[in-house]
């Protein structure tokens, strides 16, 4: 299988996640796999969200970016804490921003922009507190069963 990211692209995306999380107690993850095994990517994103135990954050403020890169399916899903607070069209706006870049074959840029948008919203709703903040979820990109755990170097 061909890996969807170069090492530099993976580092850039992880850096975007870390930068977004520096200003919030919220948690962001990115999951990539070849093909979406469900008809709807949002359903698969919800499954992966649960598999990664993202609902175990103290404030229920985890966000998952999901991309099935070969079949070009994308979804973004947030936990109950953030869903209760964001505007109704927030997730659709994030998705459209990301997909707009995908249409121009700017995949990494699209994901980085989406991560930045989510980070800003998380910062407003769940501000960073140095005295209490703990990085509750791994910042590394997770991959589906068929993908290697990291790009070949």
N, C-alpha and C positions, 0 to 999 in steps of 0.2 A: 504494500500500500504506500502511496505517496503521501507524505506528511503535508498538511495544508499550510503550515507556517515555517518560515525560516527561523533559525535561532534568534536573529535580530528582531524579527516581527514578534516572536513570542515574548522576548524581553521587553519590547515596547508596550505590549498589551498588559503584561504584569506590572510594569512601571505605572501605567495609567490607572490600574486598579489600586495600587499602593498610594498614588497621589490623591485619588478620590477619597480613599479611606483615611487619609491624614487629618481631614477636617470634619470627620463624622464618626459616630459610633456604629453607623451602618456598615454592612458587609456586602461585598460584590464578588461574584464568581462568574467565570466564563467556562462553558462546556462546549467542546467540539466533538462531532462524530461525522462519519461518512454520510450515512443516510438516516433519515428519521424513520423509526420502525412503526410509527403510528400515523394515521391519516392527517392529523392536525399537529403541527409543531408545538402549539401551546400545551397540548395534552402531554407530549413527551417532555417538555420543559418542566411541567409540574411533577412528572415522575422523577426526573433527574434531581429536581429541587429536594424531593423527599429522600432519594437515595444518598444525596450529599449531606443530609441532615441539616439543611439550611434553616429549617423551622425551629431549630434548637437555640437560636440566638435569644439573648435575654429580652430584648425589646421587639423581637419578631420583625427585624428590619433588614433582612437579607434580600438581595436581588440577584437573579440569575439571568445571564445572557446565554441563550442557546442557539447554536448554529450547526445544522446538518449541511456541511459545505458542498458535498457532491450533488445533493438534490436541491441545494439553494433554498433551504427552509430556515426561517429565523423566528425566534420568539424571545420576549423578555417578560419575566414574571417576578413579582415582588411578594413578600410575606404580608401577613395580616396587619402588622404595625404600620408599614408604609402604605399599604392599600387603603387603610382607613383615613389617611391624611392627604393623599395626592389628589389633584383635580381629576375628574372623570376621564378626560382625554389625555392624561399624562403618558400612559404606557403606549398609546397609539402614536403620540407625537415622537416619543423616543424611537419606536419601531420605524416610523417614516423617515426620521433623520438617518438612522443606520442603513435602511434599505435604499435610501436615495444615494448614498455613497456606494453601496453594493452595485447599483445599476451602472455606475461609472467605473466598476471594477476596482474601487478603492476600499477593499475589505477591512484592512487594518484601521484605516482612517475612520471608516464608519463605526467600527466597534469602539475606537478611542473616543469619538464624539459622543456616542451613546453612553459610555461609561462616565464621561465628564458631566453630561446632563443629569444622569442619575446621582452622581456624586454631589452636584450642587443642590438637588432636591433633598437628598439625605442630610446634607450639611444644615439646611434650614430646619428640617424636621427633627433631626437627631444630632445636635451639635457635639463636637468632640469635647471630651472632658478628660484632660491628662491624668487626673486623680483616679478616675474609674474605668477608663477605656481599656479594653483587652481585645486583641485581634482574635475574634472567636472562630473565624473560618480561614482556611488556607487561601492565600492569594494566587497560588499557582493555577494555571489552566488545567481543567480536567478533560479527559478524553474518553470517548465511547470505547466499548470492548475491543473493537477492531483496530483502534489507533494506538500507536506507541505512546508511552507516558510523556515523552518529550521528543522534540525534533532531533533527528540524527545530526551529530556535530562533526 
